[in-house]
Amino acid sequence: MRYFINAPVLRVLLLCVCTLLSLYSSARTVTDQGDGLNIEGIPQRIVVLEYSFLDAVVLAGISPTGIADDQRPERILPEIRQQLEDYTSVGLRGQPDLETIASLKPDLIIADKYRHEAIYKELKKIAPTLLLRSYGAEYSDLLEDTVTIGAALGKPEEINRALALHNQRMDALSKQITEGAGDGINNQSLLFAVTNHRAMTLHGSKAFASGVMRRLGLQHATPVNDERAYIQIGFEQLLEMNPQWLIIGDYSEAQGGSDILNRWQQHPLWQHLNAIKSDHQVRVDPKVWALGRGVMGAERIAADLSKALKQQ
């Protein structure tokens, strides 16, 4: 007895076979900051434990199942938030809830070496875990890790396209800054710091925002040989650095502004800072500049600088 399969059914069967073969052949080894991963197929249920990893996963066209959002979804950049489907919060980035993560049955977890190395083994028991850099990572590091995430997700082409567009946008914004502020802006020093009621923390030469500034051809006020990403400073140190542009992200702005910043502004020497004398003090959103360590965050920082640094 002979069996015949009509053409439409045959096409569907061939498509299924090709899909399965594609998934099988997509087995790959991914090198990370941990033990590395051997991945087969395309992860479907992804948990991310840092905002920068969320940025990369969304760039690949995927909405994660779980996100360590500090239980404050408003901290996620709006352009990322609008691309998310429903997800489960897995708690704080610094202390994610392992039970909640396990309940989501992920097939990939993306964790930060600085924050999560102590629980790396526990995370690996739940699902394959990609250990990368976020806290304290430089702009160039995060671009490299975006490529690594694309490889782990089986979405290298999507990520490569996104990064090519990113480079074009950054080139255009760099040109806008030079045209808007004049060639001299490249020789002026900029300092970015975040503040709250207790302290001011400078983002040093190794911090993400500083790398974005360099990408745009701008100079940072801190010494390049200082290996720290984040440096808590006092008023005397600020006076010593004396930047020509002072960029501040105030976490306490909604509560009337940082106590420490308010006190410093009352000091007689405050008005002697170059940035204050030249009216070059800029207020920015710390959620973007300090937390949004990713491609979309970098573009927001560049757009803020393009607007702020126009000739006055």
C-alpha positions, 0 to 999 in steps of 0.5 A: 500500500502506498501513502501519499502526502499532499503538497501543503502538508509536506511543506509544513512537515519540511518546515518543522524538520528544518526548524528542529535541525536549525535549533539542534545545529544552533548548539554553541559555547558562550564564554562569560565571567563564570564557567561559560555555557553550552547552549542548545536552541533558543532560550524562551524563559529568561530571568535578568538580574540587572537593568543593563541585561534587560536592555540587551535582551529587549534589543534582541526582541525578547521580553524576559519572564522575570526581572530584578527591578528592585520592585520599582518598575518605574526605574526601567527606562520608558523605551524599554518598559514599553517593549515589555510583556507581563513579567514577574519581579524577582526582587532586588538586584542586590538580593534577588529572590531565589524561590521566585526565580526557581518558580518561573522555571527559567531556561536562562538566567543572566547575572552580574559578576559583582552582585551575584558571584556569591549566589552563582552556584545556587543560580546554576542549580536553577537554570544555566546562568550567564555571569557578566559585568554590569555594576562598575562596568565600562561602556565598552564592557557592556557593549561586549556583553551585549554581543555575548547575550545575543550569542546566548539567546541565539540572536546574534544578527538582531544584536549586530543590527542593533549595535550598528544602529547604535553606532550611527546614532552615537556618531550623529549625536557626537556631531550634534554636540560639536556643532551645537557647543563648538569645537572647544567643548572637546577640551572642557572637563565634565564631571557627573555625580549622583547625590542623595541626602547622605553623600555625593558619589562621583562616577569616575573614569571607569564608570559607564557614563564616563565611557559614554562621554569619551565615546562622544569625544568629551573629557571627564574631570577625573584622572584616567589612572583612577581605577574606581568606577564610583568615588564618594567625594567631599566638598574639598575634592569637588573644589580641587577637581573644579570641572567646567561642567557639573552634571548632577543626578539627584536621587532626592530631588522629589523629596526637596533635593539632596541635603548635602548638595543643599549645604554645599550650595550655601558654602561661600566657595560654591560660587567659585567653581568653574561650572557655577561661574559659567552657569554650566550646572546640569541636572539629569535623571539618575535612573538614566545616567546611573542605572540605565547601563545599556545601549538605550541608556547610552543614547539617552545620556548622549541626547541629554548632553547634546541638549545641555552643551549647546553654546550659551 
